[in-house]
Amino acid sequence: MTALAHTNTASRPSDLRITDIRVAEIVGAPFTSALLKIYTNQGLVGLGEVRDGASATFALMLKSRLLGENPCDIDRLFRRIKQFGGHGRQGGGVSAIEIALWDLAGKAYGVPIWQMLGGKFRDKVRIYADTDADKPSGTETGKRLKERMDLGFTFLKMDLGLM
């Protein structure tokens, strides 16, 4: 195998430009989510999830600041848009754009994002399961925790709040 075997020869990263940003709603999954798509002049599409049920409107408001830009210039573009994010739900739009930019850069250079972000760190990642009770009682929370433990989860999250 040659050194260039994994190079994306269909992409010219220095000439790559953002041409459109759209959102697709994902329904029918365990929860509704929005998937942001950044389109380019070379046919590459970057994907990013609008997290935590945030409104995709916040992400689309940033479109005018990104059209015509090179998506591989992630740091500069992120510095331009991060002021429109925050700790609340509006941060989901900025987050989705950053994820989509990384996805595009990885596709343009033919390199997995995990390598672009510093390489392999561990072999396994411990995930958690949420109890997701709408109005949890102690009994309902306990029942949901037991269900997740029966599925093999050892790291569990509970939203206790005021009951």
Buried (B, 14 or more C-beta within 10 A) or exposed (E): EEEEEEEBEEBEBEEBBBEEBBBEEEEEEEEEBBBBBBBBEBEBBBBBBBBEEBBBEBBBBBBEBBEEBBBBBBEEBBEBBBEBBEEEBBBBBBBBBBBBBBBBBBBBBBBEEEEEEEEEEEEEEEEEBEBEBEEBEEEBBEEBBEEBEEEEBEEBEBEEEEE
